[in-house]
Amino acid sequence: MKVSPEQVKQITEVIQQSSITIESLKDDLVDHICCVVEYKISKGDEFSNSLNEALTELAPNGLDEIQRETIFLLNSTKIMIMKKIMYSIGLITSISMTIGVTAKILHWPGSEELFTYGFVGFLLLFLPMLAIDRYKHNLSKSLSEKLRVGFGYLSAFLIVFSIAFKLFHLEGANLLLLSGMCLFSFGFLPFLFFNMYKKSIS
């Protein structure tokens, strides 16, 4: 038994009401859901139940997830290249800092330069890239989760910046440290424990 034009219209409206912006993906979803609904109706199910079951089976976390996964697959090569670059920078700068500290302890020449370059690269390249990557990863999550991640990275950034200011004897190190600790204590920690509480009772 085929779905009627009115039922196809209802399915199309459901897809249109989602936040999916890729028109070709909308059309594909309408076709797919129509096929599933037709199959379920032929088994004796009602249209409304068939539609709800089809949507749940297709996208248990909502239709928006399908678009995110589609975009990820379309851009997977670029994303993988960016992740390789990001983690390579993190590895190189971490090694540079580690060797710099070791060389400093052993009084080897060039220790300060190694540590400084590694620290600045870690601070100005790796941390911002990591923060952006994590923010994109948490776009689909709740507001409290987004705020937790945002406050966490911002406080970490300020604290690490204050350490850099201390190392280079620049003014404002104490203010940066105080700002970072306040954000961590009154921004990150409340949202962290709020999310932990929500998960414990769910």
HELIX and SHEET records of a PDB file:
HELIX    1   1 PRO A    5  GLN A   17  1                                  13    
HELIX    2   2 GLU A   23  SER A   42  1                                  20    
HELIX    3   3 PHE A   47  LEU A   58  1                                  12    
HELIX    4   4 ASP A   64  LEU A   74  1                                  11    
HELIX    5   5 SER A   76  ILE A  105  1                                  30    
HELIX    6   6 SER A  111  GLY A  121  1                                  11    
HELIX    7   7 PHE A  122  PHE A  126  3                                   5    
HELIX    8   8 LEU A  127  HIS A  137  1                                  11    
HELIX    9   9 LEU A  143  LEU A  167  1                                  25    
HELIX   10  10 ALA A  173  LEU A  183  1                                  11    
HELIX   11  11 PHE A  184  PHE A  188  3                                   5    
HELIX   12  12 LEU A  189  ILE A  201  1                                  13    
END                                                                             
